Amino acid sequence: MTKQELANKIWETANELRKNIKASEYKDYILGFMFYKYLSDKEIEYLHELGGESPEELKTLEETTIDMFKDHNGYFIQYDDLFPVWQEKGLALGAKDVSEAIERFYDSIEAKGIGNRNPYQKLFDQIFEALHSKLSKLGDNAGSRDQSVRNIVDLIWQIPPKNKDYDVLGYIYEYLIKKFSSEAKKDGAFYTPHGLTSLMARIVADRLKNKNEVSVYDPTIGTAGLLLNIGKEMGRYVDEDKIVYYGQEYITETCRLAKMNLFMQDIRIQNIRVREGDSLDKDWPYFDDDTAYEALPVDAVVSNPPYSQRWDPDSHKLDERFKYGLAPRKQADLAFLLHCLYHVKDKEGIMAIVLPHGVLFRGGTEKAIRTQLVDNHCIETIIGFPGNMFFATDIPVIVMILSKGRKESDILFVDASASYGKEATQHVLREMDIQRIFDVVINRKKEDNFSELVTLQQIKENDYNLNMPRYVSASEKRNPVDPYSVMTGKISNIDLEKFKGYWKLFPNLKSYVFSEEDGYNTFKAASIKETVFADKDVTRYIADIGVISSQFRGLLCDSLLSDSVDRKDFDKIKNELFRLYGNIELLDKYSVYQAFVDEWGIIDEDLIRIKNEGKGICKETEPNMVLVKNNSTKKYDEVQKGIKGKIISILMIQQVYYAEELEKLSKLNSRSAALENEIEELWGELDDDIKSSLVKDSNNDGNDEEKKMDIKKISDEVKRLLADFNSPEINTLNEYLDIKKKEDKIAFINIHSEINWNSMKQNKDTTYGSSEVKKRIEAIKLEHDYDTDTDEGKIINIKKDAEEKTRVNSKAKKLSAELESKAVEKMSNLTDEEVNSLLTKKWIEPVMQSIDNDVEQVVMKLVNELQALRDKFEHSMPEIDNEISELEKSLYYMLEDLSGSNRDMEAVTMFRKELFTDEESS
């Protein structure tokens, strides 16, 4: 089971288990137990590092060794309180065991040991509040609470221990945070969309990539998604142990989630500095809670603060952080920005903050603050995004990038409001969007309808109004309506200007598609698509890209099929992709990149397993575990359904090496599905009274939708209907039975020769018993062609189809088992060359097919837009007016045939007058 499949299972089961508990509350239990499991796994891992072999050795550790655990991990869990021990207890585990274990955990982190002081105590303080004092919400009585605890422990136990290469626990933790945020939308403010955090992290990491040590700070940390993404990106340039994380969060429960999240990403406890508090009223970070305040400048500050929050500016009039001005009482947006900027290191630091658009143009004190920021060259970049990206709000937002001590005074405006994909109802930044924005920001590039470098003078001329549409807009300018085009249906050259890139690259194409006269064009191509794709320049263009794609395919093969393949090869492949496809006219390199990224997820999952277990797993199988909902327990149970390949699927082996048998199986399955449809159609046509006598008995309070046909009852009904059916062959067989009973050997020999034994699928000299003969009689009755216009015929044909479906399914099941057995045997005997061939089919061919489709869309975009233009100008205005006139006349005369009351006819007369003038009517 992949980590995505496991994450889905954990979420689905957790959603069932929570029953009536709000998602915003239940997350504290699920995530709390996950974190406790992580701490248990980490303690056992450290025991192994010290030379221990069994967790039971934790029972007899001396105090000095326990202090070593506290010094290394910041805590110590007693053996009986370890998560694996909880799981082993089974039915003996109860809510009381958990709460008492948490009490002992808190005791272990109190200020004792480690030189009589635990510097990490505040990090763990009250972190398990839900498991410590709120377990009562899990049930109405002790028994139900104990059962709920056991259910959650069993659920979390399925997540494997963490390792650096295959981070399942951390992945599922973040996945659940997102899902709980989506479920509890009003509480979703603690989750910042992944695409947004990824973009901000990449911009920040690129600025700091040459540093040896990095400090990052989020004053509104939420669940630490922003900080973690920066750590992930910075980890490409800096030793991960050299990144220090500072964070503050006002909401207690969210602060706990942030601490857990940071811990579970294997960040050294010494590098985690997170506390609860209001960042505007209680400035942070500073060196130590026990010493006098001293500002701490950091390399990077990131924040997604609560929008338009109230605050008290009067109490901060002398606060150095707000030297550029005090934000309005009802809108603390710029107060958060100034707080962040204050903690950025001079000259070499950077900050990124998410804010509502209003900060760009609102007046009053916000304008005064903007003026100071602009005049002091603090604002580097402003990026506008689409709305509906967050669970908690659908308003569009911006990201501002700021720093101190810039010599340059210009500001880069990026309008990314049209750069997004959709997941369900949410707008999301795709990888292509993130990369495109990143490239523009880092290189400070101008792009039509996307980005613009604006001078300080321009901003002053706009009175320091930074509203995005004043400087750049993602909307393309529309040409004014051409009256002559409207009246004649001819298309002006101005309307064809949007295709100038195509006309330049394919110089003859326009003349093949259009006839031009005096600057206006009419379509002459019968089929636009055929004309475009037949053009020699278009053909050459596609072929030239095909050559490039062949080079990229070779790169993928060399990179991914080597014995030393590594996930980090992604960056090398990505760079080569942009190099190869980056300068092709008309082709969007970012769209090609997205086509590659869409397929990379599967490759990445496989590479992780291959690195951990060796390439030999490409020849191995494992149980195929699927999730099945248990209707009695409402849980999703894992049930084995055959076996599967660890990397290469059984189906792929069958497709490549057993295509003929697979085709037979496909036909059998198709026939079974067709029979099922026929049965459902016949059943649906039956009279309801008849159906009610042929359904399975159930206690469903008469809900007909839940009643299903009972094949046994249908068989009995068919026997009754066919009791009197006769035919010469049936008469012969019945006579055969009578003779057998009388033991008249001479008569038996005579009639035996008259029976078509071949039709009974036996040799001619076989003597049948009574049961076989009766089965043949039943078969003969069913082989008759019955009229399906009658209910009787429908019932009989349902039985016939059901019996055939049973035979077909039996054949399919047998063939499927044989195919699976052959595929498993073949997999275990694959050669290295065959493995590489199959990996090419699984990894590389989908990537290249996706890219080829993207390339084809370059030309298809032209085809579709030209077709839309043809449809738009197909009829001139006079033609349309004439058609309307004819329809009005037709309606006018149709109204003559109407009859009704005097009032009705008066209304009809009035309506007819509206259609035509008196002159036209006459």
Secondary structure, DSSP 8 states (H G I E B T S, - for coil): --HHHHHHHHHHHHHHHTTTS-HHHHHHHHHHHHHHHHHHHHHHHHHHHTT---GGGGGG--HHHHHHHHHHHS----GGGSHHHHHHHGGG--HHHHHHHHHHHHHHTSS-STTT--TTHHHHTTTTHHHHH-GGGG-SSHHHHHHHHHHHHHHHHTS----SS--HHHHHHHHHHHHHHHHSGGGGGG---HHHHHHHHHHHHHHHTT-SSEEEEETT-TTSHHHHHHHHHHTTTS-GGGEEEEEEESSHHHHHHHHHHHHTTT--GGGEEEEES-TTTS---BS-TTS---B--BSEEEE---TT----GGGGTT-GGGTT----TT--HHHHHHHHHHTB-TTT-EEEEEEEGGGGT--THHHHHHHHHHHTT-EEEEEE--S--SSS----EEEEEE-SS-S---EEEEE-TT--EEETTEEE--HHHHHHHHHHHHHT--BTTTEEEE-HHHHHHTTT---GGGT--SS-------HHHHHH--EETTTTGGGHHHHHHSTTHHHHHEEEETTEEEE--S-HHHHHHH-HHHHHHHHHHHHHHHHHHHHHHHHHSSTT--TTHHHHHHHHHHHHHTT-TT--HHHHHHHHHHHHHHHHHHHHHHHHH-GGGGG-EEEEEEEEE-TTT--EEEEEEEEEESSS-HHHHHHHH-HHHHHHHHHHHHHHHHHHHHHHHHHHHS-HHHHHTSB----STT-GGG--B-HHHHHHHHHHHTTT---HHHHHHHHHHHHHHHT-HHHHHHHHTTS-GGGGTS-TT----HHHHHHHHHHHHHHS---TTSHHHHHHHHHHHHHHHHHHHHHHHHHHHHHHHHHHHHHHT--HHHHHHHHIIIIIHHHHHHHHHHHHHHHHHHHHHHHHHHHHTSS-HHHHHHHHHHHHHHHHHHGGG----HHHHHHHHHHHHHHS-HHHH-
